[in-house]
Amino acid sequence: LETIPLVRVNNLSRALEQLAAMGFWRHGLAAGEGEALSAMSLTGRIALVLGAEGDGLRQLTQRNCDSLVHLPMVPGVESLNVSATAAIALFLTFQALTAS
């Protein structure tokens, strides 16, 4: 976290709209939704959007994302906690951006 830009906001929907205006692709992580993050062609400016433990992304937040993506899971594992999801998503994004 010392080298990754981190921003705290009061209104997530408004912040996601501002990110879109600045050219960011907004990918919301939602269990079992959309394409697998590992299968996506990740390029350019990317914002990963994660929801709360248990509840996930709110509907308004989902609508303000360009896509909903998920992490592939083995059978019997429904989801991961948000910190584990964030770590894996950041690694996959880093891996994709440095490979291109």
N, CA, C and O atoms as a MOPAC input file, in Angstrom:
PM7 MOZYME 1SCF
protein

 N      0.80000 1    -1.20800 1     0.00000 1
 C      0.00000 1     0.00000 1     0.00000 1
 C      0.83900 1     1.26600 1     0.00000 1
 O      0.33600 1     2.34800 1    -0.30400 1
 N      2.11100 1     1.13600 1     0.33900 1
 C      2.96100 1     2.32000 1     0.34700 1
 C      3.23800 1     2.83300 1    -1.05300 1
 O      3.58400 1     4.00300 1    -1.21400 1
 N      3.09700 1     1.99600 1    -2.06900 1
 C      3.41600 1     2.40900 1    -3.43400 1
 C      2.19800 1     2.50000 1    -4.34000 1
 O      2.33000 1     2.90600 1    -5.49400 1
 N      1.01200 1     2.13300 1    -3.85200 1
 C     -0.20400 1     2.17600 1    -4.65500 1
 C     -1.02500 1     3.38200 1    -4.22200 1
 O     -1.30800 1     3.55100 1    -3.03600 1
 N     -1.41000 1     4.22900 1    -5.19200 1
 C     -2.24300 1     5.38300 1    -4.82400 1
 C     -3.56900 1     4.92400 1    -4.21500 1
 O     -4.26800 1     4.08700 1    -4.78600 1
 N     -3.89500 1     5.46300 1    -3.08700 1
 C     -5.11300 1     5.11500 1    -2.36900 1
 C     -5.87800 1     6.39800 1    -2.09300 1
 O     -5.29500 1     7.38400 1    -1.64200 1
 N     -7.17400 1     6.39600 1    -2.35600 1
 C     -7.98500 1     7.58900 1    -2.16800 1
 C     -9.20200 1     7.22600 1    -1.33300 1
 O     -9.84700 1     6.20900 1    -1.59100 1
 N     -9.52300 1     8.03400 1    -0.34700 1
 C    -10.74200 1     7.85600 1     0.44500 1
 C    -11.75100 1     8.89000 1    -0.02300 1
 O    -11.41300 1    10.05300 1    -0.24100 1
 N    -13.00300 1     8.44900 1    -0.17600 1
 C    -14.04800 1     9.34500 1    -0.66100 1
 C    -15.26800 1     9.23400 1     0.24300 1
 O    -15.44900 1     8.24100 1     0.94800 1
 N    -16.10300 1    10.27500 1     0.20900 1
 C    -17.33900 1    10.26600 1     0.99000 1
 C    -18.50100 1     9.66500 1     0.20400 1
 O    -19.37500 1     9.02300 1     0.78600 1
 N    -18.51600 1     9.87000 1    -1.11900 1
 C    -19.60700 1     9.39400 1    -1.95500 1
 C    -19.01100 1     8.53900 1    -3.07000 1
 O    -18.45500 1     9.06500 1    -4.03400 1
 N    -19.13000 1     7.22100 1    -2.93400 1
 C    -18.49300 1     6.30100 1    -3.87600 1
 C    -19.06700 1     6.42900 1    -5.28200 1
 O    -18.31400 1     6.38300 1    -6.25500 1
 N    -20.36400 1     6.58600 1    -5.41100 1
 C    -20.96800 1     6.71200 1    -6.74200 1
 C    -20.43300 1     7.93000 1    -7.48100 1
 O    -20.11100 1     7.85100 1    -8.66600 1
 N    -20.34000 1     9.03800 1    -6.79100 1
 C    -19.80900 1    10.25800 1    -7.40900 1
 C    -18.33100 1    10.07000 1    -7.76700 1
 O    -17.88500 1    10.51800 1    -8.82300 1
 N    -17.58600 1     9.41700 1    -6.89900 1
 C    -16.16700 1     9.17600 1    -7.18000 1
 C    -15.99700 1     8.27200 1    -8.39900 1
 O    -15.09000 1     8.48400 1    -9.20400 1
 N    -16.86500 1     7.26400 1    -8.54000 1
 C    -16.78500 1     6.38600 1    -9.71000 1
 C    -17.10800 1     7.14600 1   -10.99000 1
 O    -16.48900 1     6.89800 1   -12.02600 1
 N    -18.05800 1     8.05900 1   -10.93700 1
 C    -18.36700 1     8.90700 1   -12.09500 1
 C    -17.16600 1     9.78300 1   -12.45000 1
 O    -16.85000 1     9.95200 1   -13.62800 1
 N    -16.50100 1    10.33700 1   -11.44600 1
 C    -15.31800 1    11.16600 1   -11.69000 1
 C    -14.17400 1    10.33900 1   -12.28700 1
 O    -13.45600 1    10.81000 1   -13.16800 1
 N    -14.01000 1     9.10500 1   -11.80200 1
 C    -12.97400 1     8.23700 1   -12.36500 1
 C    -13.24400 1     7.95500 1   -13.83500 1
 O    -12.31600 1     7.94400 1   -14.64400 1
 N    -14.49900 1     7.72900 1   -14.18500 1
 C    -14.85600 1     7.49500 1   -15.58700 1
 C    -14.50200 1     8.70900 1   -16.43200 1
 O    -13.97400 1     8.57400 1   -17.53600 1
 N    -14.79200 1     9.89200 1   -15.91100 1
 C    -14.47900 1    11.12600 1   -16.63800 1
 C    -12.97100 1    11.30500 1   -16.83000 1
 O    -12.53900 1    11.98600 1   -17.75900 1
 N    -12.17600 1    10.69500 1   -15.95300 1
 C    -10.70700 1    10.78200 1   -16.05700 1
 C    -10.12800 1     9.62800 1   -16.86800 1
 O     -8.90800 1     9.49500 1   -16.96500 1
 N    -10.99300 1     8.78800 1   -17.45400 1
 C    -10.51400 1     7.73200 1   -18.32600 1
 C    -10.22000 1     6.39900 1   -17.66300 1
 O     -9.51700 1     5.56900 1   -18.24000 1
 N    -10.73800 1     6.17600 1   -16.47100 1
 C    -10.53200 1     4.90100 1   -15.77800 1
 C    -11.61100 1     3.90000 1   -16.18100 1
 O    -12.77100 1     4.26800 1   -16.36400 1
 N    -11.22600 1     2.64100 1   -16.31700 1
 C    -12.16600 1     1.53700 1   -16.45300 1
 C    -12.46000 1     1.05700 1   -15.04300 1
 O    -11.54200 1     0.74000 1   -14.28600 1
 N    -13.73900 1     1.00300 1   -14.68800 1
 C    -14.15600 1     0.65000 1   -13.33700 1
 C    -14.67700 1    -0.78400 1   -13.32800 1
 O    -15.73200 1    -1.07400 1   -13.89200 1
 N    -13.93000 1    -1.67300 1   -12.68600 1
 C    -14.29400 1    -3.08300 1   -12.62300 1
 C    -14.71800 1    -3.42100 1   -11.19100 1
 O    -13.91000 1    -3.36200 1   -10.26400 1
 N    -15.99000 1    -3.77600 1   -11.02600 1
 C    -16.51700 1    -4.13600 1    -9.71700 1
 C    -16.41500 1    -5.63400 1    -9.50000 1
 O    -16.85200 1    -6.41600 1   -10.34400 1
 N    -15.84700 1    -6.03600 1    -8.38300 1
 C    -15.72900 1    -7.46300 1    -8.07500 1
 C    -16.98200 1    -7.93400 1    -7.36000 1
 O    -17.34200 1    -7.42600 1    -6.29800 1
 N    -17.64200 1    -8.92000 1    -7.96600 1
 C    -18.87700 1    -9.47300 1    -7.41400 1
 C    -18.84400 1   -10.98100 1    -7.62300 1
 O    -18.68000 1   -11.44400 1    -8.75200 1
 N    -18.99500 1   -11.73800 1    -6.57300 1
 C    -18.89400 1   -13.19900 1    -6.63700 1
 C    -19.80700 1   -13.77300 1    -7.70800 1
 O    -21.01700 1   -13.54500 1    -7.69700 1
 N    -19.21500 1   -14.52000 1    -8.63300 1
 C    -19.97000 1   -15.21000 1    -9.66500 1
 C    -20.53100 1   -14.34600 1   -10.77500 1
 O    -21.25500 1   -14.85800 1   -11.62900 1
 N    -20.23000 1   -13.06800 1   -10.79900 1
 C    -20.77800 1   -12.15900 1   -11.80600 1
 C    -19.77500 1   -11.89900 1   -12.92200 1
 O    -18.56900 1   -11.83900 1   -12.67700 1
 N    -20.26500 1   -11.74600 1   -14.13000 1
 C    -19.44300 1   -11.32100 1   -15.26400 1
 C    -18.27800 1   -12.23800 1   -15.57900 1
 O    -18.26900 1   -13.41600 1   -15.22200 1
 N    -17.30700 1   -11.67000 1   -16.25100 1
 C    -16.11400 1   -12.39400 1   -16.69100 1
 C    -15.13400 1   -12.57400 1   -15.52900 1
 O    -15.11600 1   -11.77900 1   -14.58900 1
 N    -14.33700 1   -13.60900 1   -15.60600 1
 C    -13.28900 1   -13.81300 1   -14.60200 1
 C    -12.23000 1   -12.73100 1   -14.78300 1
 O    -11.79700 1   -12.47300 1   -15.90600 1
 N    -11.81800 1   -12.10800 1   -13.71200 1
 C    -10.79800 1   -11.05700 1   -13.77900 1
 C     -9.52900 1   -11.58100 1   -14.43500 1
 O     -8.87300 1   -10.85600 1   -15.18300 1
 N     -9.18100 1   -12.82500 1   -14.16400 1
 C     -7.95800 1   -13.41200 1   -14.71700 1
 C     -8.03200 1   -13.60200 1   -16.22500 1
 O     -6.99200 1   -13.75500 1   -16.86600 1
 N     -9.23200 1   -13.59800 1   -16.81800 1
 C     -9.39600 1   -13.79800 1   -18.25500 1
 C     -9.51600 1   -12.48000 1   -19.01900 1
 O     -9.53600 1   -12.47800 1   -20.25000 1
 N     -9.59700 1   -11.37600 1   -18.30800 1
 C     -9.79600 1   -10.07900 1   -18.96000 1
 C     -8.49000 1    -9.52000 1   -19.50100 1
 O     -7.40700 1    -9.79600 1   -18.98500 1
 N     -8.62200 1    -8.73900 1   -20.54100 1
 C     -7.49400 1    -7.99900 1   -21.07300 1
 C     -7.44600 1    -6.66700 1   -20.32000 1
 O     -8.17000 1    -5.73100 1   -20.66000 1
 N     -6.61000 1    -6.58800 1   -19.32000 1
 C     -6.53500 1    -5.39000 1   -18.47300 1
 C     -5.45400 1    -4.46000 1   -18.99000 1
 O     -4.26700 1    -4.78700 1   -18.95800 1
 N     -5.87000 1    -3.30600 1   -19.46500 1
 C     -4.92400 1    -2.30200 1   -19.94900 1
 C     -5.41900 1    -0.92800 1   -19.53100 1
 O     -6.58200 1    -0.75900 1   -19.16400 1
 N     -4.54600 1     0.02900 1   -19.59000 1
 C     -4.92700 1     1.40500 1   -19.30100 1
 C     -5.12400 1     1.68300 1   -17.82900 1
 O     -4.55400 1     1.02200 1   -16.96200 1
 N     -5.94400 1     2.67700 1   -17.57500 1
 C     -6.22300 1     3.09000 1   -16.19500 1
 C     -7.36500 1     2.24300 1   -15.65000 1
 O     -8.43600 1     2.15700 1   -16.25100 1
 N     -7.11800 1     1.62100 1   -14.50400 1
 C     -8.07500 1     0.67100 1   -13.94600 1
 C     -8.37500 1     1.02200 1   -12.49400 1
 O     -7.47400 1     1.32100 1   -11.71100 1
 N     -9.65600 1     0.97900 1   -12.15300 1
 C    -10.09100 1     1.10800 1   -10.76500 1
 C    -10.80000 1    -0.18700 1   -10.39700 1
 O    -11.77300 1    -0.57300 1   -11.04600 1
 N    -10.32100 1    -0.85200 1    -9.36700 1
 C    -10.97600 1    -2.04900 1    -8.85500 1
 C    -11.90900 1    -1.62400 1    -7.73600 1
 O    -11.50500 1    -0.90400 1    -6.82400 1
 N    -13.15300 1    -2.06800 1    -7.80400 1
 C    -14.16800 1    -1.66500 1    -6.83900 1
 C    -14.60500 1    -2.90600 1    -6.06700 1
 O    -15.10300 1    -3.86700 1    -6.65300 1
 N    -14.41600 1    -2.87900 1    -4.75800 1
 C    -14.77300 1    -4.01100 1    -3.91100 1
 C    -15.85200 1    -3.58200 1    -2.92200 1
 O    -15.88500 1    -2.43700 1    -2.47200 1
 N    -16.72600 1    -4.52100 1    -2.59600 1
 C    -17.81800 1    -4.22600 1    -1.68100 1
 C    -17.48000 1    -4.57500 1    -0.24500 1
 O    -16.34500 1    -4.91600 1     0.08800 1
 N    -18.48500 1    -4.48200 1     0.58100 1
 C    -18.33800 1    -4.76700 1     2.00600 1
 C    -18.31400 1    -6.27100 1     2.24800 1
 O    -18.80900 1    -7.05000 1     1.43300 1
 N    -17.73900 1    -6.66700 1     3.36300 1
 C    -17.76800 1    -8.07400 1     3.76800 1
 C    -19.22300 1    -8.52300 1     3.84500 1
 O    -20.05500 1    -7.84100 1     4.44300 1
 N    -19.52300 1    -9.64100 1     3.25600 1
 C    -20.86400 1   -10.20500 1     3.33700 1
 C    -21.84200 1    -9.62400 1     2.33100 1
 O    -22.40700 1   -10.37000 1     1.53100 1
 N    -22.05700 1    -8.31900 1     2.34700 1
 C    -23.05800 1    -7.69500 1     1.47500 1
 C    -22.57300 1    -7.48300 1     0.05000 1
 O    -23.38700 1    -7.45200 1    -0.87400 1
 N    -21.28500 1    -7.33800 1    -0.15000 1
 C    -20.75800 1    -7.09100 1    -1.48900 1
 C    -21.03700 1    -5.68500 1    -1.96900 1
 O    -21.18600 1    -4.75900 1    -1.17000 1
 N    -21.10800 1    -5.53000 1    -3.29200 1
 C    -21.33300 1    -4.21500 1    -3.89500 1
 C    -22.81500 1    -3.85000 1    -3.85800 1
 O    -23.67300 1    -4.68100 1    -4.15700 1
 N    -23.10500 1    -2.63200 1    -3.49700 1
 C    -24.48700 1    -2.14400 1    -3.54000 1
 C    -24.91200 1    -1.98000 1    -5.00200 1
 O    -24.06900 1    -1.84700 1    -5.88900 1
 N    -26.22300 1    -1.99200 1    -5.24200 1
 C    -26.74700 1    -1.88700 1    -6.60400 1
 C    -26.28100 1    -0.61200 1    -7.31300 1
 O    -25.87800 1    -0.66900 1    -8.47400 1
 N    -26.33000 1     0.52500 1    -6.63600 1
 C    -25.90900 1     1.78500 1    -7.25400 1
 C    -24.42600 1     1.73800 1    -7.61000 1
 O    -24.02000 1     2.24600 1    -8.65500 1
 N    -23.62800 1     1.13500 1    -6.75400 1
 C    -22.19900 1     0.99600 1    -7.03600 1
 C    -22.00300 1     0.10400 1    -8.25200 1
 O    -21.18200 1     0.40800 1    -9.11700 1
 N    -22.74500 1    -0.99100 1    -8.32900 1
 C    -22.63500 1    -1.87900 1    -9.49700 1
 C    -22.98000 1    -1.14900 1   -10.78200 1
 O    -22.31300 1    -1.33600 1   -11.79900 1
 N    -24.01200 1    -0.32200 1   -10.75000 1
 C    -24.41600 1     0.42400 1   -11.94900 1
 C    -23.35700 1     1.43600 1   -12.38200 1
 O    -23.30100 1     1.81000 1   -13.55300 1
 N    -22.52100 1     1.88000 1   -11.44800 1
 C    -21.48000 1     2.85300 1   -11.77200 1
 C    -20.16800 1     2.18900 1   -12.16400 1
 O    -19.15500 1     2.87200 1   -12.31400 1
 N    -20.16800 1     0.87500 1   -12.33300 1
 C    -18.98300 1     0.15900 1   -12.81300 1
 C    -19.15100 1    -0.13100 1   -14.30400 1
 O    -20.27000 1    -0.31800 1   -14.78300 1
 N    -18.04300 1    -0.16700 1   -15.02500 1
 C    -18.09100 1    -0.52200 1   -16.44500 1
 C    -18.36300 1    -2.00400 1   -16.62600 1
 O    -19.00100 1    -2.41000 1   -17.59700 1
 N    -17.88300 1    -2.80400 1   -15.69800 1
 C    -18.12100 1    -4.24300 1   -15.76200 1
 C    -18.08900 1    -4.82700 1   -14.36100 1
 O    -17.48000 1    -4.27500 1   -13.44400 1
 N    -18.76400 1    -5.96300 1   -14.22600 1
 C    -18.66500 1    -6.74600 1   -13.00700 1
 C    -17.81200 1    -7.96000 1   -13.33500 1
 O    -18.00300 1    -8.60100 1   -14.36800 1
 N    -16.88600 1    -8.26700 1   -12.46500 1
 C    -15.96100 1    -9.37300 1   -12.67700 1
 C    -15.90800 1   -10.21500 1   -11.40400 1
 O    -16.36700 1    -9.80000 1   -10.34000 1
 N    -15.34300 1   -11.39400 1   -11.54500 1
 C    -15.22600 1   -12.26100 1   -10.37300 1
 C    -13.87300 1   -12.96400 1   -10.39100 1
 O    -13.18000 1   -12.99000 1   -11.40800 1
 N    -13.52200 1   -13.52200 1    -9.26500 1
 C    -12.35100 1   -14.37900 1    -9.16600 1
 C    -12.84800 1   -15.81500 1    -9.28800 1
 O    -13.79500 1   -16.19700 1    -8.60100 1
 N    -12.22800 1   -16.61500 1   -10.15000 1
 C    -12.66200 1   -18.01400 1   -10.26300 1
 C    -12.46500 1   -18.73700 1    -8.92900 1
 O    -11.46400 1   -18.53100 1    -8.24300 1
 N    -13.42200 1   -19.57700 1    -8.57700 1
 C    -13.38400 1   -20.32600 1    -7.32300 1
 C    -13.48900 1   -21.82200 1    -7.59800 1
 O    -14.09200 1   -22.24700 1    -8.58300 1
 N    -12.90400 1   -22.59200 1    -6.73100 1
 C    -13.06000 1   -24.03900 1    -6.82100 1
 C    -14.43000 1   -24.40400 1    -6.26000 1
 O    -14.97500 1   -23.67000 1    -5.43600 1
 N    -14.99000 1   -25.52500 1    -6.69400 1
 C    -16.29000 1   -25.93900 1    -6.15700 1
 C    -16.25200 1   -26.03300 1    -4.62500 1
 O    -15.28400 1   -26.52000 1    -4.04200 1
 N    -17.30400 1   -25.56800 1    -4.00600 1
 C    -17.40100 1   -25.61500 1    -2.55300 1
 C    -16.92900 1   -24.34400 1    -1.86400 1
 O    -17.17500 1   -24.15900 1    -0.67200 1
 N    -16.24900 1   -23.45900 1    -2.60300 1
 C    -15.81500 1   -22.17700 1    -2.03200 1
 C    -16.67600 1   -21.10100 1    -2.67600 1
 O    -16.56200 1   -20.82900 1    -3.87100 1
 N    -17.53100 1   -20.49600 1    -1.87500 1
 C    -18.46600 1   -19.50900 1    -2.40600 1
 C    -17.79900 1   -18.15400 1    -2.63600 1
 O    -18.00400 1   -17.52900 1    -3.67700 1
 N    -17.00500 1   -17.70100 1    -1.67100 1
 C    -16.35200 1   -16.39300 1    -1.80200 1
 C    -15.19100 1   -16.31000 1    -0.81600 1
 O    -15.00500 1   -17.17900 1     0.03500 1
 N    -14.42200 1   -15.24000 1    -0.95800 1
 C    -13.30900 1   -14.94900 1    -0.05300 1
 C    -13.63800 1   -13.68300 1     0.72300 1
 O    -14.53400 1   -12.93100 1     0.33800 1
 N    -12.91600 1   -13.44300 1     1.81800 1
 C    -13.13600 1   -12.16300 1     2.49600 1
 C    -12.54900 1   -11.05600 1     1.62600 1
 O    -11.73700 1   -11.31100 1     0.73700 1
 N    -12.96700 1    -9.83900 1     1.89400 1
 C    -12.62200 1    -8.73100 1     1.00400 1
 C    -11.11900 1    -8.46100 1     0.95500 1
 O    -10.61600 1    -8.03000 1    -0.08300 1
 N    -10.39600 1    -8.69700 1     2.03400 1
 C     -8.94800 1    -8.44300 1     2.00100 1
 C     -8.23300 1    -9.46200 1     1.11300 1
 O     -7.30100 1    -9.10800 1     0.39100 1
 N     -8.66300 1   -10.72600 1     1.16100 1
 C     -8.07200 1   -11.74900 1     0.29100 1
 C     -8.43100 1   -11.46700 1    -1.16800 1
 O     -7.59000 1   -11.60500 1    -2.05600 1
 N     -9.67500 1   -11.07500 1    -1.40900 1
 C    -10.10600 1   -10.72800 1    -2.76300 1
 C     -9.29200 1    -9.55900 1    -3.29800 1
 O     -8.84800 1    -9.58300 1    -4.44600 1
 N     -9.09400 1    -8.53800 1    -2.47300 1
 C     -8.31500 1    -7.37400 1    -2.90000 1
 C     -6.88500 1    -7.77300 1    -3.25300 1
 O     -6.35500 1    -7.34000 1    -4.27600 1
 N     -6.26800 1    -8.58700 1    -2.42200 1
 C     -4.88200 1    -9.00400 1    -2.68000 1
 C     -4.76900 1    -9.75400 1    -4.00000 1
 O     -3.86400 1    -9.48500 1    -4.79000 1
 N     -5.67400 1   -10.68500 1    -4.24200 1
 C     -5.63000 1   -11.46400 1    -5.47900 1
 C     -5.92900 1   -10.57500 1    -6.68300 1
 O     -5.25100 1   -10.67100 1    -7.70600 1
 N     -6.92800 1    -9.71700 1    -6.57000 1
 C     -7.28500 1    -8.82700 1    -7.67800 1
 C     -6.15200 1    -7.87000 1    -8.01000 1
 O     -5.87000 1    -7.62900 1    -9.18400 1
 N     -5.50100 1    -7.32300 1    -6.99300 1
 C     -4.36600 1    -6.42600 1    -7.23900 1
 C     -3.21800 1    -7.17100 1    -7.91100 1
 O     -2.58000 1    -6.63400 1    -8.81700 1
 N     -2.94900 1    -8.39500 1    -7.47900 1
 C     -1.88400 1    -9.18500 1    -8.08900 1
 C     -2.20600 1    -9.47900 1    -9.55300 1
 O     -1.34800 1    -9.30400 1   -10.41800 1
 N     -3.43300 1    -9.92600 1    -9.84300 1
 C     -3.80500 1   -10.23600 1   -11.22400 1
 C     -3.73200 1    -8.99800 1   -12.11400 1
 O     -3.30300 1    -9.07900 1   -13.26500 1
 N     -4.14700 1    -7.86600 1   -11.58300 1
 C     -4.09500 1    -6.61600 1   -12.33900 1
 C     -2.65900 1    -6.21000 1   -12.59900 1
 O     -2.30900 1    -5.84000 1   -13.72000 1
 N     -1.82300 1    -6.27700 1   -11.57100 1
 C     -0.40300 1    -5.96000 1   -11.71900 1
 C      0.23400 1    -6.86900 1   -12.75600 1
 O      0.98200 1    -6.40900 1   -13.61900 1
 N     -0.06100 1    -8.15000 1   -12.67100 1
 C      0.50700 1    -9.13300 1   -13.59600 1
 C      0.08600 1    -8.80900 1   -15.04300 1
 O      0.91000 1    -8.86500 1   -15.95700 1
 N     -1.18200 1    -8.47500 1   -15.24400 1
 C     -1.66800 1    -8.16900 1   -16.58400 1
 C     -1.04700 1    -6.87500 1   -17.12000 1
 O     -0.67300 1    -6.80300 1   -18.29100 1
 N     -0.93900 1    -5.86700 1   -16.27300 1
 C     -0.40400 1    -4.57600 1   -16.72600 1
 C      1.09400 1    -4.65300 1   -17.02700 1
 O      1.57600 1    -3.97900 1   -17.93700 1
 N      1.82000 1    -5.45400 1   -16.28300 1
 C      3.26200 1    -5.54100 1   -16.53100 1
 C      3.58300 1    -6.48600 1   -17.68800 1
 O      4.68300 1    -6.43000 1   -18.23800 1
 N      2.63800 1    -7.35700 1   -18.06700 1
 C      2.86000 1    -8.26900 1   -19.19500 1
 C      2.61000 1    -7.58700 1   -20.53100 1
 O      3.11500 1    -8.03400 1   -21.56000 1
 N      1.82800 1    -6.49900 1   -20.52400 1
 C      1.50000 1    -5.84700 1   -21.80700 1
 C      2.50200 1    -4.79400 1   -22.18600 1
 O      2.36500 1    -4.16000 1   -23.23300 1

